[in-house]
Amino acid sequence: MKQLVFLFALIFCTLTASFAQVKIGYTNADAVLAALPEAKQIEADLKAYQGQIEKEMQSKYAEFQQKLEAYQKGVNDMPAVVRNEREKELQELQKRVQDFEKQAQLDLQKKNSALLAPVYQKIQTGIDDVAKAEGFTFVFSSDASGFPILLYADEQHDITNKVIVKLGGKPLEKKPEEKKN
């Protein structure tokens, strides 16, 4: 029995000693991205690209509307063969408009990814550099699609501002602590 207690004590001490060397930090990658100078340019580029797509979409939709109205005005006077031909044209045009809209959404997503990829790499490099310099064993993200990875974290381990400064951005202001009721 004494050997079993000694073994558990030895295991406990070993685990405690190995965990004592772990340093954990966290950061908010979205906040880092928003604080970087590149973020405004990326947002402007995406808005411009989206504006071009919307302009083309409006043009295609206006063309469809114009042809639909012309069809509706003359439908009663058209021979069946002409009416059928116009209906086919309208269906094809409507399909092209829908296809364009789907492709435009995909293109916008690709453009977004292409613009953000180098910045995400820069952020990752900044996180790596700060983590190594500060001796962190792990750094977690405090934001993941609106749902935090961490349920509790001491603010002294938040390296978000250090990463922002490392990447040339302006540090975020700390929020005053909320009063507890």
BAROFI-866800 format. One record per residue: chain; z, x, y of N, C-alpha, C in turn. Coordinates in Angstrom, 3 decimals. Each point is the difference from the previous one (the first is absolute). Layout:
BEGIN
REC  chaine       n.w       n.u       n.v      ca.w      ca.u      ca.v       c.w       c.u       c.v
REC       A         Z         X         Y         Z         X         Y         Z         X         Y
...
***
This chain:
BEGIN
REC  chaine       n.w       n.u       n.v      ca.w      ca.u      ca.v       c.w       c.u       c.v
REC       A     0.000     0.822    -1.188     0.000    -0.822     1.188     0.000     0.872     1.260
REC       A     0.795     1.071    -0.007     0.053     0.892     1.149    -1.364     0.631     0.246
REC       A    -0.714     0.304    -1.094    -1.338     0.597     0.145    -0.957    -0.987     0.666
REC       A     0.093    -1.271    -0.331    -0.859    -1.036     0.582     0.286    -0.155     1.494
REC       A     1.269    -0.039     0.372     0.379    -0.098     1.413    -0.489     1.246     0.739
REC       A     0.193     1.172    -0.600    -0.462     1.237     0.612    -1.515    -0.016     0.185
REC       A    -0.727    -0.491    -1.021    -1.455    -0.075     0.072    -0.441    -0.920     1.134
REC       A     0.624    -1.177     0.123    -0.334    -0.924     1.095     0.324     0.618     1.352
REC       A     1.128     0.676     0.102     0.372     0.654     1.253    -1.008     1.084     0.357
REC       A    -0.419     0.765    -0.999    -0.989     1.052     0.227    -1.333    -0.598     0.464
REC       A    -0.436    -1.065    -0.649    -1.254    -0.675     0.398     0.127    -0.549     1.413
REC       A     1.140    -0.628     0.311     0.223    -0.554     1.338    -0.060     1.093     1.056
REC       A     0.666     1.102    -0.252     0.011     1.112     0.961    -1.396     0.588     0.184
REC       A    -0.745     0.124    -1.078    -1.365     0.529     0.071    -0.893    -0.922     0.823
REC       A     0.085    -1.292    -0.280    -0.809    -0.963     0.750     0.391    -0.025     1.466
REC       A     1.293     0.022     0.287     0.462    -0.011     1.380    -0.492     1.240     0.736
REC       A     0.086     1.137    -0.628    -0.447     1.242     0.642    -1.501    -0.024     0.250
REC       A    -0.783    -0.542    -0.933    -1.453    -0.021     0.198    -0.403    -1.019     1.053
REC       A     0.715    -1.125     0.096    -0.334    -0.994     1.015     0.464     0.413     1.385
REC       A     0.984     0.860     0.090     0.514     0.439     1.294    -1.052     0.794     0.760
REC       A    -0.980     0.551    -0.674    -1.027     0.802     0.638    -1.187    -0.823     0.474
REC       A     0.003    -1.282    -0.273    -1.107    -0.867     0.385     0.194    -0.474     1.435
REC       A    -1.031     0.172     0.811     0.022    -0.484     1.377    -1.146    -1.000     0.146
REC       A     0.342    -1.199     0.419    -0.982    -1.079     0.065    -0.194    -0.418     1.456
REC       A    -1.243    -0.193     0.392    -0.326    -0.485     1.337    -0.982    -1.148    -0.108
REC       A    -0.230    -0.649     1.120    -0.989    -1.076     0.010    -0.728    -0.003     1.333
REC       A    -1.140    -0.628     0.012    -0.794    -0.096     1.220    -0.757    -1.313     0.004
REC       A    -0.476    -0.367     1.169    -0.800    -1.199     0.163    -1.410     0.458     0.374
REC       A    -0.892     0.032    -0.982    -1.355     0.523     0.217    -0.779    -0.837     1.011
REC       A     0.233    -1.305     0.038    -0.682    -0.841     0.987     0.427     0.364     1.419
REC       A     1.290     0.288     0.168     0.496     0.406     1.315    -0.582     1.352     0.393
REC       A    -0.114     0.902    -0.958    -0.606     1.310     0.270    -1.447    -0.197     0.443
REC       A    -0.742    -0.805    -0.744    -1.401    -0.257     0.347    -0.117    -0.595     1.401
REC       A     0.825    -0.989     0.304    -0.068    -0.657     1.308     0.343     0.952     1.142
REC       A     0.820     1.008    -0.272     0.422     0.932     1.045    -0.999     1.127     0.240
REC       A    -0.976     0.146    -0.867    -0.964     1.087     0.154    -1.087    -0.371     1.006
REC       A    -0.487     0.994     0.750    -1.066    -0.271     0.969    -1.275    -0.544    -0.659
REC       A    -0.253     0.402    -1.236    -1.204    -0.442    -0.698     0.005    -1.505    -0.264
REC       A     1.173    -0.592    -0.076     0.110    -1.420    -0.344    -0.725    -0.880     1.001
REC       A     0.147     0.313     1.281    -0.672    -0.804     1.032    -1.517     0.131    -0.096
REC       A    -0.475     1.213    -0.271    -1.438     0.209    -0.133    -0.541    -0.721    -1.223
REC       A     0.732     0.062    -1.095    -0.430    -0.694    -1.221    -0.055    -1.497     0.244
REC       A     1.021    -0.520     0.662     0.022    -1.435     0.306    -1.187    -0.382     0.888
REC       A    -0.283     0.825     0.994    -1.134    -0.277     0.892    -1.324     0.065    -0.763
REC       A    -0.141     1.002    -0.871    -1.226     0.125    -0.789    -0.189    -1.201    -0.919
REC       A     1.091    -0.440    -0.626    -0.082    -1.163    -0.891    -0.345    -1.270     0.765
REC       A     0.580    -0.157     1.183    -0.305    -1.187     0.820    -1.464     0.003     0.415
REC       A    -0.506     1.159     0.385    -1.410     0.105     0.393    -0.909    -0.325    -1.180
REC       A     0.322     0.548    -1.154    -0.788    -0.251    -1.209     0.051    -1.482    -0.367
REC       A     1.193    -0.572     0.077     0.155    -1.416    -0.311    -0.769    -0.852     1.017
REC       A    -0.003     0.413     1.252    -0.750    -0.721     1.035    -1.494    -0.018    -0.296
REC       A    -0.529     1.133    -0.458    -1.417     0.060    -0.363    -0.301    -0.956    -1.154
REC       A     0.873    -0.005    -0.982    -0.197    -0.875    -1.160     0.074    -1.461     0.428
REC       A     0.988    -0.326     0.837     0.150    -1.384     0.454    -1.209    -0.448     0.815
REC       A    -0.528     0.905     0.813    -1.179    -0.328     0.812    -1.191    -0.329    -0.908
REC       A    -0.200     0.828    -1.021    -1.086    -0.243    -0.952     0.247    -1.299    -0.775
REC       A     1.246    -0.248    -0.355     0.351    -1.222    -0.729    -0.280    -1.230     0.858
REC       A     0.372     0.060     1.261    -0.265    -1.121     0.903    -1.496    -0.238     0.151
REC       A    -0.766     1.067     0.044    -1.454    -0.118     0.116    -0.575    -0.702    -1.229
REC       A     0.448     0.411    -1.165    -0.481    -0.611    -1.241     0.432    -1.462    -0.095
REC       A     1.219    -0.278     0.393     0.499    -1.372    -0.043    -0.753    -0.873     1.000
REC       A    -0.280     0.539     1.190    -0.748    -0.751     1.016    -1.411    -0.324    -0.509
REC       A    -0.621     0.962    -0.663    -1.328    -0.237    -0.581     0.061    -1.131    -1.025
REC       A     1.015     0.033    -0.850     0.159    -1.053    -1.001     0.222    -1.348     0.678
REC       A     0.870    -0.041     0.989     0.283    -1.255     0.710    -1.260    -0.558     0.671
REC       A    -0.776     0.887     0.599    -1.227    -0.414     0.690    -0.982    -0.617    -1.000
REC       A    -0.189     0.625    -1.137    -0.913    -0.514    -1.011     0.525    -1.289    -0.625
REC       A     1.311    -0.088    -0.160     0.608    -1.216    -0.549    -0.196    -1.176     0.951
REC       A     0.223     0.232     1.290    -0.188    -1.064     0.992    -1.461    -0.435     0.062
REC       A    -0.924     0.949    -0.051    -1.436    -0.341     0.006    -0.340    -0.817    -1.236
REC       A     0.547     0.374    -1.117    -0.230    -0.744    -1.241     0.548    -1.426     0.126
REC       A     1.223    -0.112     0.507     0.644    -1.309     0.103    -0.746    -0.920     0.961
REC       A    -0.571     0.548     1.063    -0.743    -0.814     0.963    -1.304    -0.532    -0.601
REC       A    -0.642     0.779    -0.835    -1.309    -0.397    -0.510    -0.008    -0.433    -1.448
REC       A     1.151    -0.097    -0.640     0.045    -0.287    -1.425    -0.662    -1.330    -0.360
REC       A     0.152    -1.004     0.852    -0.556    -1.319    -0.311    -1.528    -0.036     0.106
REC       A    -0.569     0.908     0.788    -1.454     0.012     0.186    -0.714     0.986    -0.920
REC       A     0.747     0.764    -0.805    -0.606     1.030    -0.850    -0.461    -0.591    -1.328
REC       A    -1.139     0.480    -0.441    -0.401    -0.356    -1.364     0.987     0.650    -0.983
REC       A     0.125    -0.568    -1.167     0.974     0.463    -0.995    -0.166     1.485    -0.318
REC       A    -1.231     0.446    -0.131    -0.241     1.399    -0.358     0.479     0.943     1.106
REC       A    -0.187    -0.371     1.261     0.450     0.814     1.127     1.528    -0.043     0.081
REC       A     0.554    -1.186    -0.199     1.460    -0.154     0.043     0.655     0.888    -1.075
REC       A    -0.550    -0.032    -1.212     0.534     0.819    -1.085    -0.087     1.493     0.338
REC       A    -1.103     0.392     0.582    -0.191     1.397     0.385     1.021     0.411     1.067
REC       A     0.217    -0.849     1.002     0.972     0.284     1.066     1.429     0.064    -0.577
REC       A     0.319    -0.875    -0.934     1.325    -0.005    -0.620     0.231     1.294    -0.784
REC       A    -1.047     0.461    -0.708     0.101     1.274    -0.712     0.234     1.143     0.976
REC       A    -0.756    -0.007     1.100     0.159     1.042     1.021     1.421     0.002     0.564
REC       A     0.527    -1.198     0.272     1.356    -0.105     0.534     1.033     0.500    -1.006
REC       A    -0.184    -0.340    -1.259     0.931     0.460    -1.029    -0.041     1.522    -0.134
REC       A    -1.208     0.564     0.019    -0.145     1.452    -0.084     0.614     0.695     1.216
REC       A    -0.241    -0.581     1.177     0.553     0.578     1.219     1.532    -0.083    -0.019
REC       A     0.527    -1.124    -0.453     1.447    -0.154    -0.101     0.584     1.024    -0.981
REC       A    -0.674     0.222    -1.098     0.457     0.991    -0.981    -0.029     1.405     0.609
REC       A    -1.057     0.310     0.754    -0.075     1.312     0.647     1.135     0.195     1.006
REC       A     0.333    -1.065     0.726     1.104     0.071     0.958     1.308     0.259    -0.746
REC       A     0.219    -0.712    -1.088     1.215     0.188    -0.791     0.049     1.403    -0.621
REC       A    -1.131     0.467    -0.515    -0.065     1.346    -0.570     0.282     1.064     1.071
REC       A    -0.573    -0.224     1.190     0.244     0.935     1.092     1.486     0.038     0.344
REC       A     0.625    -1.168     0.033     1.423    -0.064     0.332     0.842     0.754    -1.042
REC       A    -0.306    -0.193    -1.272     0.725     0.713    -1.060    -0.205     1.514     0.120
REC       A    -1.243     0.406     0.205    -0.306     1.421     0.122     0.647     0.590     1.248
REC       A     0.036    -0.770     1.068     0.629     0.469     1.232     1.485     0.258    -0.210
REC       A     0.656    -0.877    -0.743     1.422     0.197    -0.283     0.211     1.277    -0.823
REC       A    -0.859     0.205    -0.994     0.095     1.218    -0.806    -0.251     1.241     0.855
REC       A    -1.008    -0.072     0.858    -0.316     1.136     0.872     1.152     0.309     0.952
REC       A     0.640    -1.045     0.514     1.125     0.201     0.901     1.167     0.667    -0.743
REC       A     0.239    -0.415    -1.227     1.047     0.634    -0.799    -0.335     1.467    -0.276
REC       A    -1.259     0.274    -0.315    -0.417     1.383    -0.250     0.150     0.852     1.255
REC       A    -0.390    -0.554     1.131     0.120     0.725     1.275     1.469     0.294     0.293
REC       A     0.852    -0.992    -0.214     1.438     0.159     0.195     0.533     1.126    -0.888
REC       A    -0.367    -0.021    -1.259     0.448     1.041    -0.936    -0.523     1.372     0.405
REC       A    -1.258     0.055     0.398    -0.598     1.281     0.388     0.680     0.580     1.237
REC       A     0.342    -0.852     0.955     0.655     0.490     1.214     1.457     0.410    -0.261
REC       A     0.670    -0.726    -0.891     1.416     0.261    -0.242     0.256     1.126    -1.008
REC       A    -0.938     0.267    -0.881     0.219     0.999    -1.057     0.444     1.360     0.550
REC       A    -0.693     0.568     0.997     0.450     1.305     0.497     1.377    -0.064     0.683
REC       A     0.302    -1.122     0.629     1.292    -0.139     0.660     1.106    -0.128    -1.043
REC       A    -0.269    -0.763    -1.067     0.980    -0.114    -1.085     0.250     1.371    -0.634
REC       A    -1.041     0.791    -0.143     0.161     1.343    -0.549     0.849     0.855     0.950
REC       A    -0.259    -0.129     1.292     0.774     0.733     1.006     1.475    -0.423    -0.056
REC       A     0.247    -1.307    -0.133     1.379    -0.494    -0.092     0.666     0.557    -1.255
REC       A    -0.709    -0.029    -1.127     0.571     0.516    -1.238     0.342     1.480     0.128
REC       A    -0.882     0.768     0.634     0.254     1.422     0.218     1.226     0.182     0.893
REC       A     0.101    -0.822     1.041     1.166     0.061     0.885     1.291    -0.326    -0.742
REC       A    -0.044    -1.014    -0.843     1.176    -0.367    -0.795     0.367     1.149    -0.935
REC       A    -1.002     0.563    -0.653     0.244     1.129    -0.902     0.643     1.169     0.750
REC       A    -0.546     0.340     1.163     0.512     1.129     0.781     1.448    -0.228     0.443
REC       A     0.275    -1.216     0.531     1.363    -0.296     0.452     0.961    -0.004    -1.178
REC       A    -0.411    -0.597    -1.108     0.867    -0.073    -1.180     0.337     1.402    -0.517
REC       A    -0.992     0.871    -0.051     0.239     1.377    -0.462     0.903     0.756     0.975
REC       A    -0.289    -0.144     1.288     0.785     0.711     1.016     1.448    -0.481     0.041
REC       A     0.220    -1.270    -0.243     1.346    -0.575     0.066     0.712     0.039    -1.351
REC       A    -0.681     0.429    -1.040     0.620     0.117    -1.313     0.178    -1.316    -0.741
REC       A    -0.854    -0.992     0.294     0.100    -1.275    -0.706    -0.573     0.128    -1.400
REC       A     0.678    -0.613    -0.946    -0.494    -0.046    -1.369    -0.948    -1.175    -0.159
REC       A     0.348    -1.114     0.627    -0.830    -1.208    -0.046    -0.095    -0.600     1.391
REC       A    -1.138    -0.599     0.314    -0.167    -0.793     1.215    -0.655    -1.304    -0.423
REC       A     0.635    -1.080     0.327    -0.529    -1.313    -0.349    -0.597    -0.662     1.219
REC       A    -0.838    -0.978    -0.239    -0.550    -0.805     1.083     0.911    -1.194     0.220
REC       A     0.320    -0.257     1.249     0.834    -1.162     0.295    -0.850    -1.229     0.264
REC       A    -1.311     0.142    -0.146    -0.904    -1.128     0.198    -1.095     0.054    -1.054
REC       A    -0.176    -1.104    -0.684    -1.071    -0.091    -0.993    -0.513    -1.427     0.017
REC       A    -1.080    -0.206     0.715    -0.603    -1.336     0.117     1.019    -1.037     0.460
REC       A     0.800     0.373     0.957     0.967    -0.933     0.549     1.273    -0.142    -0.817
REC       A     0.087     0.640    -1.142     1.198    -0.089    -0.836     0.554     1.400    -0.175
REC       A     1.223     0.235     0.468     0.544     1.358    -0.053     0.254     0.488    -1.425
REC       A    -0.236     1.276    -0.210     0.287     0.642    -1.277     1.497     0.228    -0.117
REC       A     0.628     0.333     1.125     1.436     0.274     0.008     0.774    -1.263     0.375
REC       A     1.044    -0.233    -0.723     0.859    -1.131     0.342     1.129     0.447     0.913
REC       A     0.350     1.250    -0.049     1.010     0.574     0.886    -0.333     1.472     0.222
REC       A     0.160     0.417     1.229    -0.198     1.417     0.306     0.775     0.343     1.259
REC       A     0.632     1.141     0.005     0.712     0.500     1.159    -1.044     0.489     1.005
REC       A     0.109    -0.441     1.255    -1.000     0.358     1.015    -0.101     1.500     0.245
REC       A     1.030     0.758    -0.329    -0.067     1.445     0.236    -1.077     0.660    -0.854
REC       A    -0.484    -0.698    -1.025    -1.027     0.561    -0.866    -1.406    -0.507     0.348
REC       A    -0.122    -0.772     1.079    -1.310    -0.500     0.428    -0.732     1.138     0.711
REC       A    -1.093     0.456    -0.586    -0.745     1.125     0.580    -1.255    -0.469     0.738
REC       A    -0.106    -1.296     0.277    -1.187    -0.551     0.670    -0.293     0.737     1.302
REC       A     0.983     0.122     0.881    -0.236     0.665     1.288    -0.341     1.474    -0.163
REC       A     0.563     0.651    -0.988    -0.324     1.407    -0.237    -1.462     0.152    -0.413
REC       A    -0.484    -0.940    -0.819    -1.403     0.041    -0.418    -0.895    -0.290     1.200
REC       A     0.381    -0.981     0.826    -0.781    -0.324     1.198    -0.102     1.213     0.915
REC       A     1.119     0.658     0.254     0.012     1.185     0.869    -0.840     1.117    -0.616
REC       A     0.130     0.216    -1.302    -0.762     1.035    -0.700    -1.502    -0.217     0.169
REC       A    -0.414    -1.282     0.050    -1.414    -0.328     0.109    -0.463    -0.193     1.446
REC       A     0.888     0.265     0.945    -0.394    -0.046     1.410     0.155    -1.353     0.651
REC       A     0.708    -0.920    -0.621     0.201    -1.325     0.584     1.294    -0.078     0.775
REC       A     0.205    -1.136     0.649     1.212    -0.226     0.780     1.023    -0.695    -0.891
REC       A     1.209     0.550    -0.099     1.017    -0.599    -0.878     0.326    -1.437     0.410
REC       A     0.365    -0.791    -0.981     0.387    -1.383     0.243     1.414    -0.044     0.558
REC       A     0.262    -1.005     0.835     1.359    -0.178     0.503     0.825    -0.664    -1.081
REC       A     1.230     0.424    -0.144     0.902    -0.589    -0.988     0.466    -1.354     0.513
REC       A     0.041    -0.977    -0.909     0.497    -1.326     0.352     1.523     0.044     0.047
REC       A     0.577    -0.691     0.996     1.466    -0.051     0.004     0.467    -0.777    -1.229
REC       A     1.123     0.435    -0.557     0.502    -0.669    -1.200     0.325    -1.449     0.303
REC       A    -0.343    -0.854    -0.938     0.296    -1.421     0.147     1.495    -0.207    -0.229
REC       A     0.550    -0.899     0.756     1.424    -0.298    -0.159     0.217    -0.761    -1.283
REC       A     1.014     0.417    -0.738     0.319    -0.692    -1.235     0.959    -1.135     0.307
REC       A    -0.242    -1.122    -0.632     0.882    -1.158     0.204     1.140     0.008    -0.972
***
